Every structure is written in C-alpha cells, then in structure tokens.
C-alpha cells in the first residue's frame, strides 16, 4: 500500500478526489441547512474544513475548494449570475491558501500543537489573519452595505467556526493517502478516538451540563458562565479536553436553537457582537490556559523522570566509587604482595650460598609470578568485559568448555579432577567472549577450591539444558563449598569466600557482571564441606 505522509504530495486516485469533494460539499450543505433553520450567516463550515485539508494535503485541494465555493453560492441562492459566482467563490480557497502560506511551517508533522508557542502562532497566522480575507468580500459583495460592525461580527463568527473545528482536527488527527484513497481513521494516525475514550465520562457530563444550562439561562446574557466552566476544565484537565469542551460548546451554540441566536441580524447588533467577541475570547483563553497547564505537567513529568535518572546515576556513581576504592586497595595489595615475595626470594638467593637452594627459590619466584600474572589477567578480563559491545553469535557449548579447560590445565591438581559433561543444549546464541569469561572464572574456582586430603576424589560436572525460554548452564563440584555466612557476599568485588582462598576475589564478581550484561543471571547453591553448584540462566536469542 502506498502511504503519503500528511501534507506531502502523493499519487491521488479518483477516490481521493471524491473524498475531498464529499467533505467540502457536506460542509456547505450543513451550513445552508442551518442558515435556513435560524436565518443565520454565522456558520460556514467549508472554510474550517479547507484549513484542515490544506495543512494535511497541501495546495492541491484549492481547485476543489473553489468549485465548492460556487456550489455553495448556488445552494444559497445568492444573487447575481455565474460571473459573480466565479468572483465570490474565490474567498473559500483564498482563506485556505493564506493559512497554508503563513502557517505551513508552524505545525510539526504528526505532532499537533506540541507547545504553547506553536498553538499561539498557528491561531494567529493560520486562522485569525487568513480570516481577514473574508472581510474584503463581506464588506464589498454582501448585503452588509459597508457596516463595519457586521463585518467584524462575521469575522468573529468565522474565526470561532474555523478555530473550533480546524484546531482539534489538526491536533488530534493525521490522515494519509493510500492507493485506496484517504485513510481518515487508523490506529497509527488517529488520536481523537483515544482522547474521547480516555475522557468519555467527563465529555458526557460536560455535554449534559451545558445542554441543561442552555434551558435555564439566556446565553446572550450569561455566555460567560460557559467561559468559566471551560476555564475550570482547562485548569483541571489540560489542553486536549479543553479543545473537546470548546467543540461541544461550539456545537451546542450553533446546532441547538434554544442556545443561541434566533434571527441573528434582527437581534441587537451590539448584543450579538458582544456575545461573539466573548465566545472568541473564551475559546482562545481557555485553550491557552489548558495548553500552559499541559505543558507544565509535561515538564513536571520530564523533571521527575530526570530526577529519578539522576538519582539512579548518583547511586551507580556511589557504587562505582566504592568499588573503585576497594579495587585500588586490593590491586595495590595483590600486586605488591607477589612483588615483595619475589624481591625477598631474590635477596635470600643471593645470601644463601647453597646451590641446592637455588631451585627452591626459583620455584617460589615462579609461583609468585604466576599468581601476579593470574591477577593481572583477571583485572584485564574485568576491564574488557565492562567495556565490550555485545556481539551475539552461535556458540557450541562443548567446544567452548574444552577450550576453557585447555587454558586451565596448568592449574594445580587439574590432572586429579574427574570432569563429567551432560550437554542437553549443545548450541547457545550469546556473546562468545563474555560467556567464556564467566565460565572460565567459575570452572577455575571449582578447580582451585577442591579438598586437599589424599582420599578425596575431586569431581566437576558441567551440564546444560533449555527450559522456559532460558538456557541453563550448571557447574557443580564436590569441593570445599562456601560457609553460610559468606554465601550472600561471594559475588562482591575482591571478596574471598573461604579462609583458604588464594585468589584475588575478582573471579565471581567478573562472572556475575558478564552474565548480567548478557541479560542473564547467576546463582549459587552450596553446602560447606560438600561442594557448590553455580547455575547460569541466559535468555535464548
């Protein structure tokens, strides 16, 4: 289906043109029927529809608007021949064109009146100023005969009509053109139904209240009561409900005869003029207040969200600073200890003249170097895993585990351990580096913290399975286990879980960070003196 964004040109079919003709023609027919009903020239719907249509679809609607103006004059039975009709009909497309020319860059596409400034500017340049074009026609070519007060009255009336209809249409809706014609109402571009649904109860109560009020008070004398009600709505509920409230008031004012203006030009001209001036002020001011309230609430929500984000960032910063303090302290200790040991052994080897002792000193130096090398490797793993961008790929678990074991085979007592495997899930989609870092730290811990007495037969079992949208990888051993008082802290940075720990305390912390970065989790089930089971849960991609 070919879609056209609102206001942009696109391929129009005859169905599209027919829909535009229908909208404008219905506006003319309703206006003529209402004029016949209450003898009023104060309602002209095509101008309001024309403003909405030209801001949706551009100047291509102007020829149809012009032809509709001729059609309206014919329905109205206006005096004069076709030449006069051809001249007077230009007022309808002229108003729409001036609105498009002056305000086409004010409304952000698809976002309605997103700020108070946009709303005010469009009201001025999109409605009020273009409405002045009508004044030329009404002054020179109607029965008004140069009466400026009646010219002003018709300007106010047209402003109210265009404002009450065009503003809600442009704010709530965004039709688009498809190969089947104009799509007026869709979930993707139509927010009016949503707004009606959210405010259905309030709109029903407001409509009922205003309708009842119209039977009780004389609108000509007490129109300001409606203004007070609209202002209260604006303060309590904001811009969108105020627009809908004003539309209800507009509809009642013109469509319910008991509410407003029998035989308008037979009534007192000053009274009619004051009522329309009051309605114009009421509609605009109430909407302006509602927009200010909505903008304030929107800004309040944004500030609240920013506050929560700042609090979260501050909490994370405090956590990072705390971890950094522990990191600096532990790094300085864990690096300096092997170096001091090496320095002491070098000094002893120089003092000791026994050749047989040299090999002993070299073995101890080698052990210290390996410890230092392992610690530096863990620090590098932590740095890389914390900064690495995730790259998802298919990983064969058994092959990855054997690569890890190949790298760990030089650990003490590795050859004494019996490894068992049960891979029900052979392939996982994840980040290879982060997964291997986590598994390597967990497996190396299971190797390091085995029981050291002669009769013990060390075992490590590595298994995988898929359950409930997660891949579960478990590493279980029959080693020393972790005492109950240490269980809740083993994943903290530089925390050593047993009194016999020779590690840096980084391994489990790095494993947890890597798994959480993969949107997974890690848990431990351990019994001191019997062994531990570490379980990784990773989402299936």
N, C-alpha and C positions, 0 to 999 in steps of 0.2 A: 504494500500500500504506500502510495506516495504521500508524504506528510509535508505540510508547509507551515513553518513557524509563523506565529501571529505577526502580522504587519509586513511579512516578506512576500515577494511575488512567487507565484507557483502556477502550475498548469490548472486552469479552471475549465470545468466541463459545463455543459448547458444546465446541469442540475445545480451547480454552484450559483450561476447567474439567476436561475429561477428562485433559489432560496433567498437571495438578496432582494429580488423584486417582491417576493412574498412578505418579507419583514417590513419593508418600507410601505408597501401598499396597505398592509394591515394597520400600520400606524396611522396612515391617512384616513382609512375607513373609520377607525375608532374615534379619531379626532372629530371627523364630520358628524358622526352619530352623537357624540357628547355635545357638540355645538347645537345640533338640532334639539337636544333634550333640554339644555339650560340656556340656550341663546348666548353662549359664551365663546369668545375668540381666544380665551386664555389658556388653551391647551393644544399644543401642536407636537405630536409625538415623533413625526419623521425627523425633525431636527435632532432630537435626542438620540434616536437610533442611528442617524447619519454620523454623528460624532463617534459613537462606539464602533461602527462599522469601518470608518476610515482609519481609526487607530489600530484596528485589528488587521485590515486587509489593504490599506493604502488607497491612493487616489483613483484606483481603477473602478471604485464604486460610484465616482462622481457622475458619469453619464446616466446611470440608473437613477441616481438621486434627482437629477434634472428632469428626467422623464416622469418620475413620480411626482415632482412638483406640478407639472402640467396636469397629471391625473387628478391631483388633489384640488386644483383650481376648477377643474371640470365637475368633480363631485360637489364642490362647494357652490357651484353655480355663480362664480364670480363674474361680474360684468365685463364686457369687452370681448373682442374676437381673439383668434389664435395668435395674432401678433402680440397682443397684450399678455396673453398667457405665456408666450415664449419669453417675454421680458421678465414678468413677475416670478416665473418658476426658477429663475437663476438664484433666488435668495436661498433656497434649500442647499444646493451644492456649495454655494459661496460660504455659508456658515461652517459646513464640514471642512472645506478646504482651508479656511483661515485657522480652524482648530488644529488641523494636521500640520500646517506650515509653522505655527507658533509653538506647538507643544509636542511635536512628534519625538523629540529627544529627551523629553522630561520623564516619561514613564519608562522604567526599566522593564525590559521584555519579560513577561510572565510573573513579575513580582508585585504588580499593582502599585499602590501608593505606599512605598516602603518607608517613607519618612515624612515628617510634618512639612518640611520644605518642599518636597515633591508634590504633596497634596495641595499646598497653597498656590504654588506656581501653576499647576495644571488648572485649578479652579479659575485663576486669573486669565491665563493665556489660552487655555483650552476651551473655556466656556464663556466667561464674562466678556472678554474682548471680542471674540467672534460673534457673540450675540448682538454686538453693536451694529453689525452689518444689516441686521433686520430693521434697525431703526430707520435707515435710509429708505427702505421700501415702505414701512408703515407710515412714515411722515409724508412721502410723496404720492403713494399709489393706493391708499386705503381711504375709508370713509372718515378717518380721524381729522382730516382737514387742518393739519398743522397744529393740533392740540398737543403740546409737549408733555402735559401730564399724562395723557393717554398713551403717548409714545413710550414714556417711562414705565407706565403700567404694563404694557405689552413686553417691554424688555425684562421687567421683573418676572413676569409670568413665564416667558421663555427660559429665563435663567433657572427658575425653580424646576421646570419640566426637565431641562437638559441635565441639571445638577442631580436631581432625584433619581433619574434613570441611568444616565451615562456613567456617573461616578461608581455606583455599585456594580454595573456590568463590567467596567474596565478593571475594577479592583478584584472582583471575585472570579471572573471567567477569562478563558483564553481559548477560543475556538481555533481550529486549524482546518486547512483544506486537504482533502484526500481525493483519490480518483473517483470516489462515490459522492463527492460534494463536501459541504461544510459539516464537520463534526462539532456540534454545539456543546454537547454534554458528554464528558468522559471522565473517568476517574483520574486520568493523567492531567487534565487541564481545567477541571471544573470544581471550584471550591465553594460555590454558593450553596449547593445541597448540603455539604458538610457543615457549613455555618448555620444553615437553617436547622439541621438535625441537632447540632450542639445547643442551639438557643430556641428550640421549638416551643418549649413551655413558656419561656419569657415572651416570645413573639406573640403567642396565642393570647396570653394575659394582657399584653400591651394593646393588641388589636381590639380585644373585647372592651378594655377600659376606655380607649379613645372613641370607640363606636358608641358606647353608653353615654360618654361625656358629651358627644355631639347632640344627643337628645335632651340633655339637661341644660347646657349653657349655649348662648349665642356665640358662634365662632367669631363673628365680626367684632364683638366686644371683648371676648375673653380668649382670643387666639394665643395670648402669652402663656396661658395655662399649659398648652401643648409644648411651648418652648421650655417651660420649667421642667416638665416631665422628660423631654428629650435630653435636657442638660443633666438631669439626675441619672438617666441611663448612661450618658457619656462618662460621668464620673465613676459610676459603679462598674460598668462593663466594658468600656473602651470603644474603639473606633468602629469595629465591624458591626456590632449590634446597633450602634448609633446610626450607621448607614441604613440598616434594615428598618430601624424605627422611623427614620425620616421618610423612607419609601412608603411605609404603612401610612404615615400622616399625609403624604402627598396623595396616595390613592384615595384615602377617605375624603380628603379635601375636595377632590375633583369628581370622584366616582359615586359618592353618596350625596344626593341632592340636599339632604337636610343639614349637611355640614357647612356648605359654603356656596354663597353667591348665586341666587336666582337673578336672572336678567342683569348681568353684571353692569352693563353700561347704563342701566336705568337706575341703579343704586347711586348713592352719593359717591361722586368720583373721589373725593378726599378720603372717604372711609375705605373704599376698595383699594386705593393706593397704599394707605397705611397698613392694611392687612397684609398685602403682598410684600411690602417692604419689611414688615415684621417677620413674615414667614421666611423670606430670603435670609435675613439676619439670623433667625433661629436655626435654620438648617445648617448654615455655614459655621456659626459659632459652636453649636453643639457638636458638629463633626470635628471641628478644630480642637475642642476640649477632649473629645474622645480619642483623637489621634495623639494628643500630648500625653494622655493617660496611658494609652497602649505603648507609646514609645518609652515612657518612664518605666512601665512594668517590664518591657523587653530588656531595657538597660539594666533594671534591677536583677533580672534573671541572669543576664550575662555577667554582672558583677558578682552575683552569688556563685555562679559556676567558676569564675576566675578565682574567687576566694578559696573555693574547695580545691581547685587545681594548685593554687599557691600553697595551701596547707599540706596537700599531698606531696608537692615538690619539696617543701620545707622538711616534712617528715622523712622523705627519702634522702634529703641532704644531710639531716642529722644522723640517719642510719649510715650513710656513706662516710661521714666524718668519723663516726665511732669505729666503723670497720677499718678506715684508713689509719686511725690511731693504733688499733690493735695490729694492723698489718705492718706498720713501720716498726712497732716494738718487737713483734715476732720475727720479722725479717732480720732486723739488726741482731737479735739473739741467735736465730737459727743459722745465720751466715757466719757470725763471729765465732760461735762455738766450734764448728769444724776447723775454721782457720786457726784458732788458738790451739786446738788439739794438734794440728799439723805443725805449727810453729814449735810447740813443746816437744813433739816427737823428733823434729829435726835437731833441736838443741840437744836432746838426750843421745841421739845417734852420734853426734859429734863428740860428746863426752865419753860415751861408752866405747872402749877400745876392743870389746869382744866382737869378732867378726860374725859369730853365730846370731848375735842380737840384731844385726842389721836387717835381716829378712823379716824379723818380727816387727821392727819399726816400719819397714816398707809396707807390710800388710795392714798395719793400723792406719798409716797415712792413706793407703788406697781406700780403706773403709770410710775414712773421713771425707775423702774426695768424692766417693760415690754418694755419700749422704748429702754433701753440698750440691752435687750435680742433680740429684733427685729433687731437692728442694727448689733449685732454680728452674727445673723443668716444670714443677707444679705451678710456680709463680707465672711462668710463661703461658702455661695452659689456661690459667685463670685470666690473664690479660687477653689472650686471643679469643677465648670463648665469650668474654664480656663485650668485645667489640665486633665480633664476627657477624656478618649478614647471613641470614639463614638461606641455605640452598637445598631445596628438597629434591631427593633422588631415591631411586630404589636401592635398597641395601640388602645383601644376602647375609642374614644374621650369623650363620655358622662360619662363613668365611671371615667375617669381621671379628668374631670371637677368636678364631685361630690366629689371626694377625695380632691381636692383643696379647694372647698367650705367648706368641713367639717373641714379642718385645719384653715380656716379663720373665722369661725362662732363666735369667741370671739372678733372680731374687733368691735369697737364702731359703733352703728347704723346698724349692719349687719341685725338684725331682721326686720328693717323697709324697707329693699330693696326688690323690686319685681324682681325676676330672670325669664327670658324667654329664651327658648332654641329652636334652629332650626338646627338640625344636619342632613343636606342632605348627608354629608360624615361621616359615622359612624366610620370607621377604617382608621388609618393612619400608615404608616411604618416610624418610626423615633426613635430617642433616647429618652427613657421614662424620664430620669432624666432631660435632657436639656429642653425638651418640657414642663415638669411640672414646672421647674424653671421659664421659660419665661411666661407661662400662669398665674402662681401664682402671679408674680410681676405685671402683667397687671391688673388682676382682683382685687388684693388688692388695687391698685391705684384707680380703679373705685369706690371701696367701700370707701376709705378714703376721696376722694375729691368730695363727694356729697354736694349739697347745704344744709345748716343747718337751714333754716327757717321752721316754723311749717306747712305751707300749701303745701310744696314741697313733691311730691310723687316720691321717688327715684326708678329708673329702670335700670337694666343692662341686655342687650341681648347678648347671646353668640351663634354664628352661624358658620356653616362650609359648604363648597361646594368644588367640584373639577372642575377646569377649566384650559385648556391649559397645561396639564402636571403638574399642581400645586394644592396643597390643600390650600384653603383659609380659615383661621380662623379669625373671627372678634369679637371684644369685644367692644360694644357700650354702652354708658351711657348718662344720662341727667344731669350730674353733673356740676361742675364749668366751665369746659373747660379750654383752655390754651390761653392766650393772644397772639396776632400775633408776638410780639417781642420776645417771648420765644419759639416759635414753632421749630425753627431750632437748638435749643440747649438742648432740653429736654432729648436727649439720651446721653448727655455728663456725665462723671463721676461726682457725687456729685452736679449736677446742679438741683436746685429746681425750678419748673416751675410756681409756684404761690406764692404770698406773704403770703398765709395761710398755706403753706406747712409745715408739721410737720415731714416729712420723712427725710431719710438720703441723698436722691438724687442718690442712687445707683440702685434703682429698675429698671428703664427703661434702664439704661446702661447695667445691667446684662441681661435683656431680649434681648436686641439687640445683645450682644455678644453671647448668647446661640443660637439664631436663625441663626446668620451668621456662627457659627460653624457647623450648620446643612445645610449649603449652601442655606439658605433661606434669606428672607428679611422682614423688618417690617416698616410700615409707619403709620402716624397718620393724621387724618382729624378732625379738632377741631374748634369750634366756642366759643369764650369766653362768658360765661354766659348761654350757651345752652347744652354743653356736648362735648364728644370726641368719636371717633371711631378709635381703634387701629386694624390694619389688618396684620396678619402674612401670608406670602406666603412660603410654604415649597414644595420642589420637591417631586413628587410621586416616590417612590423607585421601 
